[in-house]
Amino acid sequence: MTDEQAPPDKAALRRGHLLFAQECKFLRPIKQFSDLPPTKPLEVAFAGRSNVGKSSLINALTNRNTLARVSNTPGRTRDINLFDLGGRLTLADLPGYGFARVSKSISAEWRKLIVTYLTGRPQLRRVCMLIDARHGAKENDRDMMKLLDATAASFIIVLTKIDKLNETERAKAVNDARLVASEHTAAHPELFATSAEKGWGIPELRAHLAIVSETGYKAAASGRR
């Protein structure tokens, strides 16, 4: 959440807390689109560069330490990992990108899997686009956001590791990220600055995703995506 945005009200924060207090369990790794189960809950996906902190963020959101495997080895996550959140929401951890040691063939396979997932998963309601606050959006982050535009996959920018910056650097990171978001048609106006380690921005992000889940079900009930 940025300084210019009003914080979620207490009711929204409570809904977010209750949603992510549900039991969360790992479902299965997905190596190809045909492996995806026809899950009923709506989905939220987490995308970003290798080592940006996707697993740490998922663990922080769900109040777990080891739900999503955290690795110091970039490029380790090569599948889409699905997690069931109390039967109310499915979390999808997408393969990280931007790791130079991954072969071109594997990188191409990952891209194909992600493109197919984004275009062929109607229950997908939001993508959390993670960007390391210390480094800002890199070229492959911008490529991913262009892909999200092309597939009409609504996304929010989530800055990670914001605690590693001082106050001035944080303000610049948020402002730079806002400018990047303004260039993309699929970007949602809200932006979240988070620290999985210190818990900064986690309640606000939970509240946002709870609202996404609730409005998504209402839209589905009325026949809209």
GUDOLO-479263 format. One record per atom (N, C-alpha, C): atom name; residue number from 0; residue in three letters; chain; x negated, y negated, z. Coordinates in pm, whole numbers, always signed. Atoms other than C-alpha are relative to their C-alpha. Layout:
> atom:n:res:chain:u:v:w
> CA:NUM:ALA:A:X:Y:Z
...
This chain:
> atom:n:res:chain:u:v:w
> N:0:MET:A:-85:+119:+0
> CA:0:MET:A:+0:+0:+0
> C:0:MET:A:-88:-124:+0
> N:1:THR:A:+79:+121:+9
> CA:1:THR:A:-127:-347:-80
> C:1:THR:A:+51:-104:+99
> N:2:ASP:A:-37:+104:-94
> CA:2:ASP:A:-123:-657:+135
> C:2:ASP:A:+121:-79:-46
> N:3:GLU:A:-107:+81:+54
> CA:3:GLU:A:+128:-825:-98
> C:3:GLU:A:+134:+72:+3
> N:4:GLN:A:-122:-76:+0
> CA:4:GLN:A:+386:-548:-64
> C:4:GLN:A:+53:+14:+142
> N:5:ALA:A:-60:-20:-132
> CA:5:ALA:A:+632:-520:+221
> C:5:ALA:A:-18:+145:+40
> N:6:PRO:A:+15:-139:-45
> CA:6:PRO:A:+566:-211:+433
> C:6:PRO:A:+135:+71:-4
> N:7:PRO:A:-127:-74:-3
> CA:7:PRO:A:+827:+65:+416
> C:7:PRO:A:+71:-23:+133
> N:8:ASP:A:-70:+16:-127
> CA:8:ASP:A:+1102:+27:+673
> C:8:ASP:A:-13:+127:+82
> N:9:LYS:A:+18:-112:-92
> CA:9:LYS:A:+1114:+258:+972
> C:9:LYS:A:+73:+124:-48
> N:10:ALA:A:-77:-114:+48
> CA:10:ALA:A:+1380:+476:+811
> C:10:ALA:A:-76:+74:-110
> N:11:ALA:A:+77:-63:+108
> CA:11:ALA:A:+1164:+537:+504
> C:11:ALA:A:-122:+73:+56
> N:12:LEU:A:+115:-65:-63
> CA:12:LEU:A:+860:+613:+719
> C:12:LEU:A:+42:+129:+71
> N:13:ARG:A:-48:-119:-70
> CA:13:ARG:A:+1066:+858:+922
> C:13:ARG:A:+33:+111:-101
> N:14:ARG:A:-32:-101:+102
> CA:14:ARG:A:+1194:+1034:+608
> C:14:ARG:A:-128:+61:-54
> N:15:GLY:A:+128:-51:+47
> CA:15:GLY:A:+836:+1064:+486
> C:15:GLY:A:-63:+94:+102
> N:16:HIS:A:+56:-84:-106
> CA:16:HIS:A:+724:+1202:+821
> C:16:HIS:A:+72:+134:+7
> N:17:LEU:A:-79:-124:-9
> CA:17:LEU:A:+1007:+1458:+830
> C:17:LEU:A:-26:+91:-120
> N:18:LEU:A:+26:-81:+119
> CA:18:LEU:A:+943:+1571:+473
> C:18:LEU:A:-133:+73:+12
> N:19:PHE:A:+134:-59:-4
> CA:19:PHE:A:+572:+1631:+526
> C:19:PHE:A:-28:+75:+129
> N:20:ALA:A:+12:-84:-119
> CA:20:ALA:A:+629:+1790:+867
> C:20:ALA:A:+50:+141:-28
> N:21:GLN:A:-47:-133:+38
> CA:21:GLN:A:+787:+2084:+684
> C:21:GLN:A:-118:+94:-19
> N:22:GLU:A:+104:-99:+26
> CA:22:GLU:A:+593:+2406:+651
> C:22:GLU:A:-47:-13:-144
> N:23:CYS:A:+57:+10:+135
> CA:23:CYS:A:+360:+2381:+352
> C:23:CYS:A:-91:+120:-22
> N:24:LYS:A:+80:-120:+26
> CA:24:LYS:A:+213:+2691:+195
> C:24:LYS:A:-45:+5:-145
> N:25:PHE:A:+57:-17:+134
> CA:25:PHE:A:-5:+2771:-102
> C:25:PHE:A:+81:+103:-75
> N:26:LEU:A:-76:-94:+82
> CA:26:LEU:A:+189:+2936:-383
> C:26:LEU:A:-91:+87:-86
> N:27:ARG:A:+86:-78:+89
> CA:27:ARG:A:-57:+3037:-653
> C:27:ARG:A:-82:-95:-88
> N:28:PRO:A:+76:+78:+98
> CA:28:PRO:A:-328:+2913:-890
> C:28:PRO:A:+58:+24:-139
> N:29:ILE:A:-56:-9:+135
> CA:29:ILE:A:-213:+2843:-1245
> C:29:ILE:A:-112:-22:-102
> N:30:LYS:A:+106:+10:+100
> CA:30:LYS:A:-460:+2914:-1524
> C:30:LYS:A:+52:-40:-137
> N:31:GLN:A:-61:+39:+126
> CA:31:GLN:A:-219:+2864:-1813
> C:31:GLN:A:+147:-32:+24
> N:32:PHE:A:-134:+52:-22
> CA:32:PHE:A:+120:+2702:-1856
> C:32:PHE:A:+102:+111:+20
> N:33:SER:A:-95:-110:-9
> CA:33:SER:A:+301:+3033:-1897
> C:33:SER:A:+2:+62:+139
> N:34:ASP:A:+6:-53:-136
> CA:34:ASP:A:+194:+3121:-1540
> C:34:ASP:A:+85:-80:+98
> N:35:LEU:A:-73:+86:-91
> CA:35:LEU:A:+395:+2835:-1392
> C:35:LEU:A:+135:+61:+37
> N:36:PRO:A:-130:-54:-40
> CA:36:PRO:A:+690:+2962:-1187
> C:36:PRO:A:+109:-105:-19
> N:37:PRO:A:-111:+95:+19
> CA:37:PRO:A:+1032:+2805:-1252
> C:37:PRO:A:+53:-48:+134
> N:38:THR:A:-38:+44:-134
> CA:38:THR:A:+1039:+2637:-912
> C:38:THR:A:+118:-97:-5
> N:39:LYS:A:-116:+89:-9
> CA:39:LYS:A:+1359:+2461:-809
> C:39:LYS:A:-36:-137:+55
> N:40:PRO:A:+31:+133:-54
> CA:40:PRO:A:+1205:+2183:-597
> C:40:PRO:A:-66:-90:-106
> N:41:LEU:A:+70:+96:+85
> CA:41:LEU:A:+1092:+1868:-773
> C:41:LEU:A:-148:+3:+33
> N:42:GLU:A:+145:-9:-16
> CA:42:GLU:A:+717:+1826:-817
> C:42:GLU:A:-65:-137:+0
> N:43:VAL:A:+89:+115:+2
> CA:43:VAL:A:+454:+1566:-743
> C:43:VAL:A:-140:+55:-27
> N:44:ALA:A:+133:-48:+36
> CA:44:ALA:A:+110:+1609:-900
> C:44:ALA:A:-106:-98:+46
> N:45:PHE:A:+115:+80:-43
> CA:45:PHE:A:-231:+1484:-789
> C:45:PHE:A:-110:+17:-104
> N:46:ALA:A:+100:-2:+106
> CA:46:ALA:A:-481:+1391:-1061
> C:46:ALA:A:-115:-91:+37
> N:47:GLY:A:+115:+86:-27
> CA:47:GLY:A:-830:+1245:-1050
> C:47:GLY:A:-130:+68:-36
> N:48:ARG:A:+133:-51:+30
> CA:48:ARG:A:-1199:+1287:-1110
> C:48:ARG:A:-41:+106:+101
> N:49:SER:A:+56:-99:-92
> CA:49:SER:A:-1390:+1576:-957
> C:49:SER:A:-57:-72:+122
> N:50:ASN:A:+50:+54:-126
> CA:50:ASN:A:-1467:+1501:-591
> C:50:ASN:A:+60:-134:+40
> N:51:VAL:A:-63:+127:-36
> CA:51:VAL:A:-1229:+1204:-574
> C:51:VAL:A:+74:+11:+134
> N:52:GLY:A:-66:-18:-128
> CA:52:GLY:A:-1060:+1356:-270
> C:52:GLY:A:+143:+50:-7
> N:53:LYS:A:-137:-50:+13
> CA:53:LYS:A:-745:+1527:-399
> C:53:LYS:A:+36:+98:+112
> N:54:SER:A:-29:-101:-103
> CA:54:SER:A:-767:+1822:-162
> C:54:SER:A:+7:-64:+138
> N:55:SER:A:-2:+68:-129
> CA:55:SER:A:-848:+1597:+134
> C:55:SER:A:+129:-79:+19
> N:56:LEU:A:-124:+77:-8
> CA:56:LEU:A:-547:+1378:+55
> C:56:LEU:A:+119:+92:+25
> N:57:ILE:A:-109:-95:-20
> CA:57:ILE:A:-312:+1676:+29
> C:57:ILE:A:-1:+53:+143
> N:58:ASN:A:+11:-46:-138
> CA:58:ASN:A:-442:+1806:+362
> C:58:ASN:A:+48:-106:+98
> N:59:ALA:A:-41:+110:-89
> CA:59:ALA:A:-390:+1464:+523
> C:59:ALA:A:+151:-21:-5
> N:60:LEU:A:-145:+20:+14
> CA:60:LEU:A:-37:+1427:+385
> C:60:LEU:A:+78:+107:+75
> N:61:THR:A:-72:-113:-59
> CA:61:THR:A:+64:+1770:+514
> C:61:THR:A:-44:+33:+142
> N:62:ASN:A:+52:-23:-136
> CA:62:ASN:A:-122:+1743:+847
> C:62:ASN:A:-65:+137:+14
> N:63:ARG:A:+72:-126:-4
> CA:63:ARG:A:-330:+2048:+761
> C:63:ARG:A:-149:-29:-21
> N:64:ASN:A:+144:+17:+19
> CA:64:ASN:A:-706:+2089:+770
> C:64:ASN:A:-54:+82:-115
> N:65:THR:A:+55:-92:+100
> CA:65:THR:A:-750:+2376:+529
> C:65:THR:A:+103:+48:-100
> N:66:LEU:A:-103:-43:+96
> CA:66:LEU:A:-432:+2396:+320
> C:66:LEU:A:-57:+0:-142
> N:67:ALA:A:+66:+10:+130
> CA:67:ALA:A:-609:+2271:+9
> C:67:ALA:A:-150:+9:+24
> N:68:ARG:A:+143:-22:-20
> CA:68:ARG:A:-968:+2385:-23
> C:68:ARG:A:-79:-125:-37
> N:69:VAL:A:+86:+115:+23
> CA:69:VAL:A:-1213:+2097:+10
> C:69:VAL:A:-140:+50:-31
> N:70:SER:A:+133:-45:+41
> CA:70:SER:A:-1541:+2143:-174
> C:70:SER:A:-89:-119:-30
> N:71:ASN:A:+97:+103:+37
> CA:71:ASN:A:-1854:+1935:-208
> C:71:ASN:A:-58:+26:-138
> N:72:THR:A:+49:-34:+134
> CA:72:THR:A:-1913:+2101:-544
> C:72:THR:A:+98:-50:-105
> N:73:PRO:A:-90:+53:+102
> CA:73:PRO:A:-1759:+1891:-824
> C:73:PRO:A:+33:+106:-105
> N:74:GLY:A:-40:-91:+106
> CA:74:GLY:A:-1561:+2085:-1082
> C:74:GLY:A:+43:+136:+48
> N:75:ARG:A:-34:-132:-53
> CA:75:ARG:A:-1473:+2371:-849
> C:75:ARG:A:+145:+37:-30
> N:76:THR:A:-140:-27:+27
> CA:76:THR:A:-1096:+2339:-894
> C:76:THR:A:+22:+7:-150
> N:77:ARG:A:-15:-20:+144
> CA:77:ARG:A:-1030:+2485:-1238
> C:77:ARG:A:+142:+39:-39
> N:78:ASP:A:-138:-37:+26
> CA:78:ASP:A:-663:+2570:-1205
> C:78:ASP:A:+91:-109:+53
> N:79:ILE:A:-101:+80:-68
> CA:79:ILE:A:-342:+2393:-1115
> C:79:ILE:A:+40:+79:+124
> N:80:ASN:A:-37:-68:-125
> CA:80:ASN:A:-286:+2484:-750
> C:80:ASN:A:+132:-56:+51
> N:81:LEU:A:-133:+41:-43
> CA:81:LEU:A:+75:+2475:-635
> C:81:LEU:A:+22:+27:+148
> N:82:PHE:A:-31:-13:-142
> CA:82:PHE:A:+196:+2421:-278
> C:82:PHE:A:+149:-29:+19
> N:83:ASP:A:-142:+18:-28
> CA:83:ASP:A:+552:+2457:-152
> C:83:ASP:A:+15:-73:+133
> N:84:LEU:A:-22:+80:-120
> CA:84:LEU:A:+659:+2191:+99
> C:84:LEU:A:+142:+22:+49
> N:85:GLY:A:-129:-27:-62
> CA:85:GLY:A:+947:+2341:+293
> C:85:GLY:A:+114:+25:-96
> N:86:GLY:A:-104:-23:+99
> CA:86:GLY:A:+1134:+2430:-24
> C:86:GLY:A:+63:-128:-52
> N:87:ARG:A:-57:+129:+39
> CA:87:ARG:A:+1197:+2058:-77
> C:87:ARG:A:-82:-73:-105
> N:88:LEU:A:+88:+68:+95
> CA:88:LEU:A:+899:+1949:-285
> C:88:LEU:A:-117:+93:-31
> N:89:THR:A:+119:-76:+39
> CA:89:THR:A:+622:+2120:-481
> C:89:THR:A:-112:-97:-29
> N:90:LEU:A:+118:+82:+23
> CA:90:LEU:A:+275:+1966:-475
> C:90:LEU:A:-91:+74:-97
> N:91:ALA:A:+86:-61:+102
> CA:91:ALA:A:+52:+2031:-776
> C:91:ALA:A:-135:-70:-1
> N:92:ASP:A:+137:+52:+0
> CA:92:ASP:A:-324:+1983:-742
> C:92:ASP:A:-62:+33:-136
> N:93:LEU:A:+51:-22:+135
> CA:93:LEU:A:-452:+1935:-1098
> C:93:LEU:A:-152:+11:+0
> N:94:PRO:A:+145:-12:+8
> CA:94:PRO:A:-806:+2028:-1206
> C:94:PRO:A:-67:-137:-9
> N:95:GLY:A:+74:+125:+9
> CA:95:GLY:A:-1058:+1749:-1153
> C:95:GLY:A:-70:-11:-135
> N:96:TYR:A:+67:+22:+128
> CA:96:TYR:A:-1219:+1595:-1458
> C:96:TYR:A:-120:-91:+20
> N:97:GLY:A:+112:+94:-6
> CA:97:GLY:A:-1534:+1399:-1535
> C:97:GLY:A:-128:+57:+54
> N:98:PHE:A:+123:-60:-51
> CA:98:PHE:A:-1791:+1648:-1409
> C:98:PHE:A:-85:+46:-118
> N:99:ALA:A:+82:-19:+120
> CA:99:ALA:A:-2075:+1654:-1662
> C:99:ALA:A:-46:+144:-21
> N:100:ARG:A:+54:-134:+14
> CA:100:ARG:A:-2191:+2010:-1589
> C:100:ARG:A:+102:+102:-51
> N:101:VAL:A:-101:-90:+54
> CA:101:VAL:A:-1863:+2161:-1702
> C:101:VAL:A:-13:+5:-152
> N:102:SER:A:+18:-14:+144
> CA:102:SER:A:-1889:+2299:-2055
> C:102:SER:A:+115:-67:-75
> N:103:LYS:A:-102:+65:+81
> CA:103:LYS:A:-1698:+2131:-2336
> C:103:LYS:A:+120:+91:-21
> N:104:SER:A:-111:-93:+23
> CA:104:SER:A:-1492:+2445:-2393
> C:104:SER:A:+91:+7:+122
> N:105:ILE:A:-80:-2:-122
> CA:105:ILE:A:-1380:+2459:-2028
> C:105:ILE:A:+74:-131:+17
> N:106:SER:A:-63:+131:-9
> CA:106:SER:A:-1310:+2086:-2029
> C:106:SER:A:+119:-10:-95
> N:107:ALA:A:-109:+1:+98
> CA:107:ALA:A:-1097:+2130:-2342
> C:107:ALA:A:+117:+85:+49
> N:108:GLU:A:-105:-86:-54
> CA:108:GLU:A:-906:+2415:-2176
> C:108:GLU:A:+77:-72:+111
> N:109:TRP:A:-66:+75:-108
> CA:109:TRP:A:-837:+2198:-1871
> C:109:TRP:A:+93:-106:-57
> N:110:ARG:A:-82:+106:+59
> CA:110:ARG:A:-712:+1913:-2086
> C:110:ARG:A:+126:+58:-62
> N:111:LYS:A:-116:-63:+63
> CA:111:LYS:A:-484:+2145:-2281
> C:111:LYS:A:+101:+41:+106
> N:112:LEU:A:-89:-42:-108
> CA:112:LEU:A:-342:+2286:-1956
> C:112:LEU:A:+72:-120:+59
> N:113:ILE:A:-61:+118:-60
> CA:113:ILE:A:-282:+1938:-1813
> C:113:ILE:A:+102:-64:-93
> N:114:VAL:A:-93:+59:+97
> CA:114:VAL:A:-121:+1804:-2132
> C:114:VAL:A:+128:+82:-6
> N:115:THR:A:-117:-87:+6
> CA:115:THR:A:+109:+2105:-2152
> C:115:THR:A:+83:-13:+126
> N:116:TYR:A:-71:+15:-126
> CA:116:TYR:A:+197:+2067:-1786
> C:116:TYR:A:+77:-132:+4
> N:117:LEU:A:-65:+131:-6
> CA:117:LEU:A:+275:+1695:-1814
> C:117:LEU:A:+121:-10:-93
> N:118:THR:A:-108:+10:+99
> CA:118:THR:A:+495:+1740:-2120
> C:118:THR:A:+107:+107:+17
> N:119:GLY:A:-94:-111:-6
> CA:119:GLY:A:+663:+2067:-2030
> C:119:GLY:A:+55:+33:+136
> N:120:ARG:A:-44:-27:-138
> CA:120:ARG:A:+746:+2036:-1661
> C:120:ARG:A:+106:-103:+39
> N:121:PRO:A:-103:+102:-24
> CA:121:PRO:A:+1083:+1854:-1631
> C:121:PRO:A:+19:-35:+146
> N:122:GLN:A:-17:+32:-141
> CA:122:GLN:A:+1081:+1876:-1251
> C:122:GLN:A:-110:-90:+55
> N:123:LEU:A:+106:+91:-43
> CA:123:LEU:A:+766:+1662:-1235
> C:123:LEU:A:+56:-142:+9
> N:124:ARG:A:-59:+131:-21
> CA:124:ARG:A:+872:+1328:-1088
> C:124:ARG:A:-102:-112:+20
> N:125:ARG:A:+100:+104:-21
> CA:125:ARG:A:+551:+1145:-1004
> C:125:ARG:A:-138:+63:-2
> N:126:VAL:A:+141:-40:-4
> CA:126:VAL:A:+177:+1174:-1056
> C:126:VAL:A:-73:-101:+88
> N:127:CYS:A:+87:+85:-80
> CA:127:CYS:A:-56:+1039:-790
> C:127:CYS:A:-135:-2:-69
> N:128:MET:A:+124:+17:+73
> CA:128:MET:A:-351:+906:-988
> C:128:MET:A:-106:-51:+96
> N:129:LEU:A:+98:+35:-102
> CA:129:LEU:A:-645:+908:-748
> C:129:LEU:A:-124:-64:-60
> N:130:ILE:A:+121:+70:+42
> CA:130:ILE:A:-933:+665:-790
> C:130:ILE:A:-84:-29:+123
> N:131:ASP:A:+93:+26:-110
> CA:131:ASP:A:-1238:+643:-564
> C:131:ASP:A:-16:-152:+15
> N:132:ALA:A:+4:+145:-22
> CA:132:ALA:A:-1217:+292:-412
> C:132:ALA:A:-140:-57:-13
> N:133:ARG:A:+138:+48:+5
> CA:133:ARG:A:-1597:+269:-404
> C:133:ARG:A:-48:-25:-142
> N:134:HIS:A:+51:+5:+138
> CA:134:HIS:A:-1634:+307:-780
> C:134:HIS:A:+99:-59:-100
> N:135:GLY:A:-100:+53:+93
> CA:135:GLY:A:-1308:+188:-936
> C:135:GLY:A:+30:+98:-112
> N:136:ALA:A:-41:-85:+111
> CA:136:ALA:A:-1152:+327:-1252
> C:136:ALA:A:-113:+17:-101
> N:137:LYS:A:+102:-32:+100
> CA:137:LYS:A:-1403:+500:-1478
> C:137:LYS:A:+68:+25:-135
> N:138:GLU:A:-55:-20:+133
> CA:138:GLU:A:-1361:+562:-1851
> C:138:GLU:A:+93:+121:-6
> N:139:ASN:A:-87:-117:+6
> CA:139:ASN:A:-1220:+910:-1796
> C:139:ASN:A:+126:-16:+84
> N:140:ASP:A:-122:+35:-72
> CA:140:ASP:A:-975:+771:-1539
> C:140:ASP:A:+96:-74:-94
> N:141:ARG:A:-82:+77:+94
> CA:141:ARG:A:-853:+528:-1802
> C:141:ARG:A:+56:+92:-109
> N:142:ASP:A:-49:-96:+98
> CA:142:ASP:A:-827:+814:-2052
> C:142:ASP:A:+117:+80:+57
> N:143:MET:A:-109:-74:-64
> CA:143:MET:A:-613:+1006:-1804
> C:143:MET:A:+126:-85:+9
> N:144:MET:A:-116:+88:-8
> CA:144:MET:A:-386:+705:-1755
> C:144:MET:A:+64:-21:-137
> N:145:LYS:A:-56:+8:+136
> CA:145:LYS:A:-349:+674:-2133
> C:145:LYS:A:+80:+126:-31
> N:146:LEU:A:-71:-126:+19
> CA:146:LEU:A:-247:+1040:-2136
> C:146:LEU:A:+134:-2:+74
> N:147:LEU:A:-124:+11:-76
> CA:147:LEU:A:+10:+972:-1865
> C:147:LEU:A:+99:-93:-71
> N:148:ASP:A:-85:+88:+80
> CA:148:ASP:A:+143:+682:-2076
> C:148:ASP:A:+63:+78:-116
> N:149:ALA:A:-44:-71:+121
> CA:149:ALA:A:+165:+906:-2384
> C:149:ALA:A:+103:+107:+31
> N:150:THR:A:-94:-106:-38
> CA:150:THR:A:+351:+1180:-2196
> C:150:THR:A:+115:-53:+85
> N:151:ALA:A:-106:+65:-80
> CA:151:ALA:A:+575:+930:-2011
> C:151:ALA:A:+9:+59:+141
> N:152:ALA:A:+6:-54:-136
> CA:152:ALA:A:+462:+1073:-1678
> C:152:ALA:A:-23:-115:+99
> N:153:SER:A:+9:+112:-93
> CA:153:SER:A:+532:+810:-1413
> C:153:SER:A:-108:+25:+106
> N:154:PHE:A:+108:-20:-96
> CA:154:PHE:A:+229:+756:-1190
> C:154:PHE:A:-22:-121:+89
> N:155:ILE:A:+45:+105:-91
> CA:155:ILE:A:+105:+557:-894
> C:155:ILE:A:-150:+14:+16
> N:156:ILE:A:+143:-4:-29
> CA:156:ILE:A:-256:+464:-833
> C:156:ILE:A:-18:+13:+152
> N:157:VAL:A:+33:-21:-141
> CA:157:VAL:A:-387:+596:-501
> C:157:VAL:A:-151:-14:+14
> N:158:LEU:A:+142:+18:-27
> CA:158:LEU:A:-723:+457:-395
> C:158:LEU:A:-40:+89:+117
> N:159:THR:A:+48:-87:-107
> CA:159:THR:A:-919:+707:-186
> C:159:THR:A:-128:-58:+61
> N:160:LYS:A:+125:+36:-70
> CA:160:LYS:A:-1203:+660:+65
> C:160:LYS:A:-12:-151:+22
> N:161:ILE:A:-1:+145:-17
> CA:161:ILE:A:-1099:+298:+126
> C:161:ILE:A:-74:-41:+127
> N:162:ASP:A:+69:+31:-124
> CA:162:ASP:A:-1256:+319:+473
> C:162:ASP:A:-150:-18:-19
> N:163:LYS:A:+143:+14:+28
> CA:163:LYS:A:-1601:+327:+311
> C:163:LYS:A:-37:-142:-42
> N:164:LEU:A:+22:+137:+45
> CA:164:LEU:A:-1559:-39:+209
> C:164:LEU:A:+27:-99:+112
> N:165:ASN:A:-33:+105:-96
> CA:165:ASN:A:-1563:-359:+409
> C:165:ASN:A:+124:-75:-49
> N:166:GLU:A:-128:+67:+29
> CA:166:GLU:A:-1265:-595:+410
> C:166:GLU:A:-2:-69:-136
> N:167:THR:A:+9:+69:+129
> CA:167:THR:A:-1384:-803:+113
> C:167:THR:A:+0:+99:-115
> N:168:GLU:A:+8:-102:+104
> CA:168:GLU:A:-1466:-494:-90
> C:168:GLU:A:+135:+70:-19
> N:169:ARG:A:-132:-62:+10
> CA:169:ARG:A:-1126:-343:-9
> C:169:ARG:A:+94:-87:-83
> N:170:ALA:A:-87:+92:+72
> CA:170:ALA:A:-945:-651:-136
> C:170:ALA:A:-31:+2:-150
> N:171:LYS:A:+41:-5:+141
> CA:171:LYS:A:-1145:-642:-460
> C:171:LYS:A:+42:+132:-65
> N:172:ALA:A:-37:-131:+54
> CA:172:ALA:A:-1084:-268:-507
> C:172:ALA:A:+150:+6:-30
> N:173:VAL:A:-145:+1:+19
> CA:173:VAL:A:-708:-317:-465
> C:173:VAL:A:+37:-88:-118
> N:174:ASN:A:-30:+92:+109
> CA:174:ASN:A:-701:-616:-700
> C:174:ASN:A:-41:+60:-135
> N:175:ASP:A:+46:-62:+125
> CA:175:ASP:A:-905:-433:-966
> C:175:ASP:A:+93:+112:-42
> N:176:ALA:A:-90:-111:+30
> CA:176:ALA:A:-678:-130:-942
> C:176:ALA:A:+136:-51:-48
> N:177:ARG:A:-127:+58:+43
> CA:177:ARG:A:-371:-349:-975
> C:177:ARG:A:-9:-48:-146
> N:178:LEU:A:+19:+46:+138
> CA:178:LEU:A:-512:-501:-1294
> C:178:LEU:A:-1:+118:-97
> N:179:VAL:A:+2:-120:+84
> CA:179:VAL:A:-578:-154:-1435
> C:179:VAL:A:+142:+53:-17
> N:180:ALA:A:-137:-51:+7
> CA:180:ALA:A:-223:-43:-1351
> C:180:ALA:A:+86:-84:-94
> N:181:SER:A:-81:+90:+83
> CA:181:SER:A:-80:-347:-1530
> C:181:SER:A:-17:+27:-149
> N:182:GLU:A:+26:-31:+141
> CA:182:GLU:A:-228:-215:-1855
> C:182:GLU:A:+73:+125:-48
> N:183:HIS:A:-58:-130:+34
> CA:183:HIS:A:-26:+106:-1848
> C:183:HIS:A:+152:+3:+22
> N:184:THR:A:-147:+0:-3
> CA:184:THR:A:+343:+152:-1925
> C:184:THR:A:+57:+101:+99
> N:185:ALA:A:-52:-102:-91
> CA:185:ALA:A:+378:+463:-1707
> C:185:ALA:A:-33:-27:+146
> N:186:ALA:A:+43:+29:-137
> CA:186:ALA:A:+225:+301:-1399
> C:186:ALA:A:+114:-60:+82
> N:187:HIS:A:-96:+55:-95
> CA:187:HIS:A:+457:+240:-1105
> C:187:HIS:A:-64:-120:+68
> N:188:PRO:A:+60:+122:-58
> CA:188:PRO:A:+409:-105:-947
> C:188:PRO:A:-64:+18:+138
> N:189:GLU:A:+59:-18:-132
> CA:189:GLU:A:+330:+29:-600
> C:189:GLU:A:-139:+61:-11
> N:190:LEU:A:+138:-48:-3
> CA:190:LEU:A:-34:+99:-515
> C:190:LEU:A:-35:+31:+146
> N:191:PHE:A:+28:-43:-136
> CA:191:PHE:A:-170:+282:-212
> C:191:PHE:A:-151:+12:+21
> N:192:ALA:A:+141:-8:-40
> CA:192:ALA:A:-509:+235:-47
> C:192:ALA:A:-8:+93:+120
> N:193:THR:A:-5:-104:-102
> CA:193:THR:A:-584:+543:+161
> C:193:THR:A:-138:+44:+48
> N:194:SER:A:+117:-70:-55
> CA:194:SER:A:-836:+715:+381
> C:194:SER:A:+51:+129:+63
> N:195:ALA:A:-41:-128:-57
> CA:195:ALA:A:-778:+1085:+442
> C:195:ALA:A:-66:+22:+135
> N:196:GLU:A:+75:-19:-124
> CA:196:GLU:A:-1040:+1073:+716
> C:196:GLU:A:+61:-78:+116
> N:197:LYS:A:-53:+85:-107
> CA:197:LYS:A:-885:+786:+915
> C:197:LYS:A:+152:-8:+1
> N:198:GLY:A:-146:+1:+4
> CA:198:GLY:A:-523:+832:+807
> C:198:GLY:A:+59:-128:-55
> N:199:TRP:A:-50:+127:+54
> CA:199:TRP:A:-496:+487:+648
> C:199:TRP:A:+85:+25:-124
> N:200:GLY:A:-86:-8:+117
> CA:200:GLY:A:-209:+457:+401
> C:200:GLY:A:+77:+130:-15
> N:201:ILE:A:-65:-130:+12
> CA:201:ILE:A:-93:+815:+460
> C:201:ILE:A:+150:-8:+31
> N:202:PRO:A:-144:+9:-27
> CA:202:PRO:A:+245:+733:+627
> C:202:PRO:A:+76:-70:-113
> N:203:GLU:A:-65:+74:+107
> CA:203:GLU:A:+325:+483:+352
> C:203:GLU:A:+14:+85:-127
> N:204:LEU:A:-6:-87:+118
> CA:204:LEU:A:+242:+733:+77
> C:204:LEU:A:+103:+110:+21
> N:205:ARG:A:-103:-100:-30
> CA:205:ARG:A:+454:+998:+248
> C:205:ARG:A:+139:-58:-23
> N:206:ALA:A:-130:+65:+15
> CA:206:ALA:A:+745:+752:+258
> C:206:ALA:A:+35:-16:-148
> N:207:HIS:A:-23:+18:+144
> CA:207:HIS:A:+706:+675:-113
> C:207:HIS:A:+40:+132:-65
> N:208:LEU:A:-27:-130:+63
> CA:208:LEU:A:+701:+1043:-209
> C:208:LEU:A:+133:+58:+49
> N:209:ALA:A:-130:-43:-49
> CA:209:ALA:A:+1003:+1114:+11
> C:209:ALA:A:+111:-68:-79
> N:210:ILE:A:-99:+73:+80
> CA:210:ILE:A:+1196:+844:-174
> C:210:ILE:A:+5:+55:-142
> N:211:VAL:A:+6:-60:+134
> CA:211:VAL:A:+1079:+988:-508
> C:211:VAL:A:+78:+131:-2
> N:212:SER:A:-69:-129:-9
> CA:212:SER:A:+1205:+1329:-398
> C:212:SER:A:+151:-19:+10
> N:213:GLU:A:-143:+22:-22
> CA:213:GLU:A:+1541:+1198:-281
> C:213:GLU:A:+69:-56:-125
> N:214:THR:A:-60:+59:+120
> CA:214:THR:A:+1608:+982:-587
> C:214:THR:A:-6:+97:-117
> N:215:GLY:A:+10:-100:+107
> CA:215:GLY:A:+1489:+1263:-813
> C:215:GLY:A:+113:+99:+5
> N:216:TYR:A:-110:-94:-14
> CA:216:TYR:A:+1748:+1500:-675
> C:216:TYR:A:+134:-65:-38
> N:217:LYS:A:-122:+71:+37
> CA:217:LYS:A:+2019:+1239:-715
> C:217:LYS:A:+11:-13:-151
> N:218:ALA:A:+1:+12:+146
> CA:218:ALA:A:+1914:+1182:-1077
> C:218:ALA:A:+30:+134:-66
> N:219:ALA:A:-24:-133:+56
> CA:219:ALA:A:+1908:+1556:-1145
> C:219:ALA:A:+146:+39:+13
> N:220:ALA:A:-140:-34:-22
> CA:220:ALA:A:+2255:+1593:-997
> C:220:ALA:A:+92:-72:-97
> N:221:SER:A:-81:+78:+92
> CA:221:SER:A:+2383:+1323:-1230
> C:221:SER:A:-35:+27:-146
> N:222:GLY:A:+35:-39:+137
> CA:222:GLY:A:+2216:+1481:-1534
> C:222:GLY:A:-109:-82:-64
> N:223:ARG:A:+110:+81:+55
> CA:223:ARG:A:+1928:+1233:-1573
> C:223:ARG:A:-130:+55:+51
> N:224:ARG:A:+133:-39:-48
> CA:224:ARG:A:+1556:+1300:-1554
> C:224:ARG:A:-60:-116:+73
